[in-house]
Amino acid sequence: MRIDEVVNETDTVEPRPVPLILDTDMGNDIDDALALAMIHGLQSRGECRLLGVTVSKDNPLAPAFVDVVNTFYGRSEVAIGMVRDGKTRDERTFLRPVVTARDNGHPRYARTHPTSDYPEAVRTLRTLLSGERDGSVVLVMIGFSTNVARLLDSAPDDFSPLDGVRLVARKVSHVVAMAGDFSPDVQARLTLENREYNVHQDVESGARFFHGCPVPVIFSGYEVGIALPFPARSIEEDYGWAEHHPVAEAYRHYKPMPYDRPSWDLTAVLHAVRPWGGYFELSEPGRVTICPEGTAHFAKETKGLHRFLVLPERQRPRVLNEFVGLCAQQPPHCRRRCAHLAPAACAGRCANEAAVHDETRLFTTPQGITQ
């Protein structure tokens, strides 16, 4: 599929629920956790179907946190895969406090896989892709390219007779990746100081994937998310429908509150599920080259498979409002404030509590934004 076919196909027509695979370096920054919550919010509204999450951060607490969030939202069927011999093994600040939180001597949050028996990421990706319709899956990358580069290099197996490149070409519609910085000033003078984190943490894999990916890639660069600070005020006010919320709790652990964090990864999710929404404009077609020092250079190319998102200033308030509402979206199965806790952690505190679900409630409006 050409890049213009992806754009034209989704420009104005609202599609069926989007089959989505998320690849994330969960734990390195809090926007990954917000992006996962946002996907669950979109699925609760019938707009996407999360097939699986693969983790490119090489720490066992990273997939365990993903497990906590998926189970919290009542979606234990979502597959989880973990990188082997990957990057950034440190746990940072929010994974352990959430995964190991306890109430009344019991885990606060249930997990579907309490023994952390998560399969290898490439095997998970091949399994998921082989079971979907041709050309239907949108791959969202909000971390390093480790897993997806290895996917391209994978051999035929018991799930598919296709090698990795042909499997991606057959099953994936397009990729939306939070990677690079495509602001004019940076593109005019690429330096070690303005390298984007997701690219330079695994340069070799980034070059392998973006240079060899057989389907269109839409990049959401650093400059887009930095212009969209997620409001701490929402974390403090919009999650009261749950006794404890793992993503809100993670946000509080990431840095001392209050702080507004750029929404880098959320931009990729929003465009992946709602490309018809008019939130962003797209660059001309071209080709992104991952340079040896870890920078990403874009060059216009008429038949190129790459484009990048551009955020019009007039859309900034609207995009932030979508982020706030979707991240705090209450899942449809929730009936009590502690319905998502591990059963023993509730201790019957809300046995007689009335349902608080209200689909019409308004969420906190970020500063300077009108509804």
C-alpha positions as CSV (number, residue, x, y, z in Angstrom):
1,M,0.0,0.0,0.0
2,R,1.3,3.5,-0.9
3,I,1.4,6.3,1.7
4,D,-1.2,8.3,-0.3
5,E,-3.6,5.3,-0.1
6,V,-3.4,5.2,3.6
7,V,-4.1,8.9,3.8
8,N,-7.0,8.9,1.3
9,E,-8.5,5.7,2.8
10,T,-8.9,7.2,6.2
11,D,-9.1,10.9,5.5
12,T,-12.8,11.5,6.1
13,V,-14.4,8.1,6.7
14,E,-14.7,6.8,10.2
15,P,-13.5,3.2,10.1
16,R,-14.5,0.0,11.9
17,P,-12.7,-0.6,15.2
18,V,-9.0,-0.5,14.4
19,P,-7.0,-3.7,15.2
20,L,-4.1,-2.3,17.1
21,I,-0.7,-3.7,18.3
22,L,1.2,-1.5,20.7
23,D,5.0,-1.7,21.0
24,T,6.2,0.3,24.0
25,D,9.2,0.9,26.3
26,M,6.9,1.0,29.3
27,G,8.5,2.4,32.4
28,N,10.9,4.9,30.9
29,D,8.4,7.8,30.8
30,I,4.9,8.2,32.0
31,D,3.4,9.0,28.6
32,D,3.6,5.3,27.7
33,A,1.2,4.5,30.6
34,L,-1.1,7.3,29.6
35,A,-1.0,6.0,26.0
36,L,-2.1,2.6,27.1
37,A,-4.9,4.0,29.2
38,M,-6.0,6.0,26.2
39,I,-6.1,2.9,24.0
40,H,-8.4,1.3,26.6
41,G,-10.5,4.4,26.6
42,L,-10.9,4.2,22.8
43,Q,-11.7,0.5,23.0
44,S,-14.4,1.2,25.6
45,R,-15.9,3.6,23.0
46,G,-15.8,0.9,20.3
47,E,-13.1,2.6,18.2
48,C,-10.2,0.1,18.4
49,R,-9.4,-3.5,19.4
50,L,-6.1,-3.9,21.2
51,L,-4.7,-7.2,20.1
52,G,-1.5,-7.2,22.1
53,V,1.3,-5.2,23.7
54,T,4.9,-5.9,23.2
55,V,7.5,-4.4,25.5
56,S,10.9,-3.2,24.4
57,K,12.2,-2.2,27.8
58,D,14.2,-5.2,29.2
59,N,12.9,-5.2,32.8
60,P,10.3,-7.8,34.0
61,L,8.3,-5.1,35.8
62,A,7.5,-3.4,32.5
63,P,5.2,-6.2,31.1
64,A,3.9,-6.7,34.6
65,F,2.7,-3.1,34.7
66,V,1.1,-3.6,31.3
67,D,-0.6,-6.7,32.7
68,V,-1.9,-4.7,35.7
69,V,-3.4,-2.0,33.4
70,N,-5.0,-4.5,31.0
71,T,-6.5,-6.5,33.8
72,F,-7.7,-3.3,35.5
73,Y,-9.7,-2.4,32.4
74,G,-11.1,-6.0,32.2
75,R,-9.2,-7.0,29.1
76,S,-7.2,-10.0,30.3
77,E,-7.3,-11.4,26.7
78,V,-4.8,-8.9,25.4
79,A,-1.6,-10.6,24.6
80,I,1.7,-9.4,26.2
81,G,5.2,-10.1,24.9
82,M,8.6,-9.1,26.3
83,V,11.9,-8.3,24.7
84,R,14.9,-10.5,25.4
85,D,18.3,-8.9,25.7
86,G,16.9,-5.5,25.1
87,K,17.7,-1.9,26.2
88,T,17.2,0.1,29.5
89,R,17.1,-2.6,32.1
90,D,16.7,-0.1,35.0
91,E,13.2,0.1,36.4
92,R,12.9,3.9,36.9
93,T,10.3,5.3,39.3
94,F,6.7,4.0,38.8
95,L,6.8,0.4,37.8
96,R,7.6,-1.3,41.1
97,P,5.3,0.9,43.3
98,V,2.3,0.1,41.2
99,V,3.0,-3.6,40.4
100,T,3.8,-4.4,44.1
101,A,1.2,-2.2,45.8
102,R,-0.6,-4.0,48.6
103,D,-3.8,-3.3,50.7
104,N,-4.8,-5.4,53.7
105,G,-1.8,-7.7,53.0
106,H,-3.0,-8.5,49.4
107,P,-2.0,-7.1,46.0
108,R,-3.8,-3.9,45.2
109,Y,-4.1,-4.7,41.5
110,A,-4.9,-8.0,40.0
111,R,-2.8,-9.5,37.2
112,T,-3.7,-12.0,34.6
113,H,-0.2,-13.5,34.6
114,P,1.0,-13.2,38.2
115,T,4.0,-15.5,37.5
116,S,5.3,-13.1,34.9
117,D,5.4,-15.8,32.2
118,Y,5.4,-13.4,29.3
119,P,6.4,-14.9,25.9
120,E,9.1,-13.4,23.8
121,A,8.0,-10.3,21.9
122,V,8.7,-11.4,18.3
123,R,6.8,-14.7,18.8
124,T,3.9,-12.6,20.2
125,L,3.9,-10.3,17.2
126,R,4.0,-13.2,14.7
127,T,1.2,-15.0,16.5
128,L,-1.0,-11.9,16.5
129,L,-0.4,-10.8,12.9
130,S,-0.9,-14.3,11.5
131,G,-4.5,-14.3,12.9
132,E,-5.7,-11.0,11.5
133,R,-7.1,-10.0,8.1
134,D,-4.7,-9.0,5.5
135,G,-3.8,-5.3,5.5
136,S,-5.9,-4.6,8.6
137,V,-3.5,-4.1,11.6
138,V,-2.1,-0.8,12.7
139,L,1.2,-1.1,14.5
140,V,1.8,1.7,17.0
141,M,5.4,2.1,18.1
142,I,6.1,4.3,21.2
143,G,9.4,3.0,22.2
144,F,12.6,1.5,20.8
145,S,12.6,-0.4,17.5
146,T,14.2,-3.5,19.0
147,N,11.2,-5.8,18.7
148,V,9.9,-4.7,15.3
149,A,13.4,-4.8,13.8
150,R,13.7,-8.4,15.0
151,L,10.2,-9.1,13.6
152,L,11.4,-8.1,10.1
153,D,14.4,-10.5,10.5
154,S,12.2,-13.4,11.7
155,A,11.9,-16.6,9.8
156,P,8.8,-18.6,8.9
157,D,7.4,-20.6,11.9
158,D,4.5,-22.7,13.0
159,F,2.3,-19.5,13.0
160,S,3.0,-18.3,9.5
161,P,4.9,-19.6,6.4
162,L,6.0,-16.0,5.7
163,D,9.2,-14.4,6.8
164,G,9.0,-11.2,8.9
165,V,9.1,-8.7,6.0
166,R,6.4,-10.5,4.0
167,L,4.3,-11.1,7.1
168,V,4.3,-7.3,7.9
169,A,3.6,-6.5,4.2
170,R,0.7,-8.9,4.2
171,K,-1.0,-8.1,7.6
172,V,0.0,-4.5,8.6
173,S,-1.9,-1.5,7.0
174,H,0.7,1.0,8.3
175,V,2.8,2.0,11.2
176,V,2.5,5.1,13.5
177,A,5.7,5.7,15.4
178,M,6.7,8.2,18.0
179,A,10.2,8.8,16.8
180,G,12.5,11.5,15.6
181,D,12.2,15.3,15.6
182,F,10.9,16.9,12.4
183,S,10.8,20.6,13.4
184,P,12.4,22.8,10.8
185,D,15.2,24.0,13.1
186,V,16.2,20.4,14.0
187,Q,16.1,19.1,10.5
188,A,18.2,22.0,9.3
189,R,20.9,21.1,11.8
190,L,20.9,17.6,13.2
191,T,23.2,17.2,16.2
192,L,23.9,14.8,19.1
193,E,22.0,17.3,21.4
194,N,18.7,17.1,19.5
195,R,18.6,13.3,19.0
196,E,15.2,11.8,19.9
197,Y,15.3,9.3,22.8
198,N,13.4,6.4,21.1
199,V,15.7,6.5,18.1
200,H,19.1,6.9,19.7
201,Q,18.6,4.2,22.4
202,D,18.7,1.5,19.7
203,V,20.1,3.1,16.5
204,E,20.8,-0.2,14.8
205,S,17.2,-1.5,15.2
206,G,15.8,1.9,14.2
207,A,17.7,1.9,11.0
208,R,16.8,-1.7,10.3
209,F,13.1,-1.2,10.8
210,F,12.5,2.2,9.3
211,H,14.8,1.6,6.3
212,G,13.3,-1.9,5.7
213,C,9.6,-1.6,6.7
214,P,7.5,-2.6,3.6
215,V,4.4,-0.6,4.6
216,P,3.9,3.2,5.2
217,V,5.2,4.8,8.4
218,I,3.7,7.9,9.9
219,F,6.0,9.6,12.4
220,S,4.9,11.7,15.3
221,G,8.0,13.7,16.2
222,Y,9.3,15.1,19.5
223,E,8.1,18.5,18.5
224,V,4.4,17.4,18.4
225,G,4.2,15.9,21.9
226,I,6.3,18.7,23.6
227,A,3.6,21.2,22.5
228,L,0.9,19.1,24.3
229,P,1.5,19.0,28.1
230,F,-0.8,16.6,29.8
231,P,-2.3,18.4,32.8
232,A,-1.6,17.2,36.3
233,R,-4.9,18.7,37.3
234,S,-6.7,15.9,35.4
235,I,-4.8,13.2,37.3
236,E,-5.9,14.9,40.5
237,E,-9.5,15.3,39.6
238,D,-10.7,12.9,36.9
239,Y,-10.0,9.5,38.3
240,G,-12.2,9.4,41.4
241,W,-14.4,6.8,39.8
242,A,-11.8,4.2,40.9
243,E,-10.7,3.5,44.4
244,H,-7.2,3.2,43.0
245,H,-6.2,3.7,39.4
246,P,-2.8,2.2,38.3
247,V,-2.1,4.9,35.7
248,A,-3.0,7.8,37.9
249,E,-0.9,6.2,40.7
250,A,2.0,5.7,38.2
251,Y,1.8,9.4,37.2
252,R,2.1,10.4,40.9
253,H,5.2,8.2,41.3
254,Y,6.9,9.3,38.1
255,K,7.8,12.8,39.4
256,P,6.7,14.9,42.4
257,M,3.3,16.4,41.8
258,P,2.0,18.5,40.3
259,Y,3.7,18.5,36.9
260,D,2.5,18.6,33.3
261,R,4.2,16.0,31.1
262,P,4.5,16.2,27.3
263,S,2.1,13.8,25.5
264,W,4.5,12.4,23.0
265,D,3.1,8.8,22.8
266,L,-0.5,9.9,23.0
267,T,-0.2,11.7,19.7
268,A,0.7,8.4,17.9
269,V,-2.2,6.6,19.5
270,L,-4.7,9.3,18.6
271,H,-3.7,9.4,14.9
272,A,-3.5,5.6,14.7
273,V,-7.1,5.2,15.8
274,R,-8.6,8.5,14.5
275,P,-6.7,9.5,11.3
276,W,-10.0,10.9,10.0
277,G,-10.3,13.3,13.0
278,G,-8.5,16.3,11.6
279,Y,-6.3,16.7,14.7
280,F,-3.1,16.7,12.7
281,E,-1.9,17.6,9.2
282,L,0.6,15.4,7.3
283,S,3.8,16.3,5.7
284,E,4.5,15.5,2.0
285,P,5.7,12.0,1.3
286,G,9.4,11.3,1.9
287,R,12.0,9.0,3.4
288,V,13.4,9.0,6.9
289,T,17.0,8.0,7.3
290,I,18.3,6.9,10.7
291,C,21.9,8.2,10.8
292,P,24.7,6.4,12.7
293,E,24.8,8.9,15.5
294,G,21.1,8.4,16.2
295,T,19.4,11.3,14.4
296,A,16.5,11.0,12.0
297,H,16.6,12.9,8.7
298,F,13.6,13.4,6.5
299,A,13.9,14.0,2.8
300,K,11.0,14.6,0.4
301,E,10.4,11.8,-2.0
302,T,7.4,11.6,-4.3
303,K,6.9,7.8,-3.8
304,G,8.3,7.7,-0.3
305,L,6.6,5.6,2.3
306,H,7.1,8.1,5.2
307,R,5.3,11.1,6.4
308,F,5.2,13.0,9.7
309,L,2.5,14.7,11.8
310,V,2.2,18.4,12.0
311,L,0.1,20.0,14.8
312,P,-1.8,23.1,13.8
313,E,-1.9,25.6,16.7
314,R,-5.7,25.8,16.3
315,Q,-6.0,22.1,17.1
316,R,-3.9,22.1,20.2
317,P,-6.8,22.7,22.7
318,R,-8.9,20.1,21.0
319,V,-6.2,17.5,21.0
320,L,-5.5,18.1,24.7
321,N,-9.2,17.7,25.5
322,E,-9.3,14.4,23.7
323,F,-6.3,13.2,25.7
324,V,-7.8,14.1,29.0
325,G,-11.2,12.6,28.3
326,L,-9.9,9.4,26.7
327,C,-7.3,8.6,29.4
328,A,-9.9,9.0,32.1
329,Q,-12.6,7.1,30.3
330,Q,-14.3,4.7,32.6
331,P,-14.5,1.1,31.3
332,P,-18.1,-0.2,30.6
333,H,-17.8,-3.0,33.2
334,C,-17.1,-0.8,36.1
335,R,-19.9,-0.6,38.7
336,R,-18.1,0.2,41.9
337,R,-15.2,2.5,42.8
338,C,-13.0,-0.5,43.7
339,A,-14.4,-2.9,41.0
340,H,-10.9,-3.0,39.4
341,L,-9.0,-4.0,42.5
342,A,-7.7,-7.4,43.3
343,P,-10.7,-8.9,45.2
344,A,-8.9,-9.3,48.5
345,A,-7.7,-5.7,48.4
346,C,-11.2,-4.3,48.4
347,A,-12.1,-5.9,51.8
348,G,-15.8,-5.2,51.2
349,R,-15.4,-1.4,51.5
350,C,-17.8,-0.7,48.7
351,A,-20.2,-3.6,49.0
352,N,-23.1,-1.3,49.4
353,E,-21.8,1.6,47.3
354,A,-24.0,2.8,44.5
355,A,-22.7,2.7,40.9
356,V,-20.9,5.9,40.0
357,H,-20.6,5.3,36.2
358,D,-21.9,8.3,34.3
359,E,-21.1,8.5,30.5
360,T,-22.3,12.1,30.4
361,R,-19.9,13.6,33.0
362,L,-17.4,16.2,31.9
363,F,-13.7,15.8,32.6
364,T,-11.4,18.4,33.9
365,T,-10.7,21.1,31.3
366,P,-6.9,21.8,31.0
367,Q,-5.8,25.4,31.7
368,G,-6.6,27.7,28.9
369,I,-8.8,25.3,27.0
370,T,-12.5,25.8,26.4
371,Q,-15.0,23.1,25.8
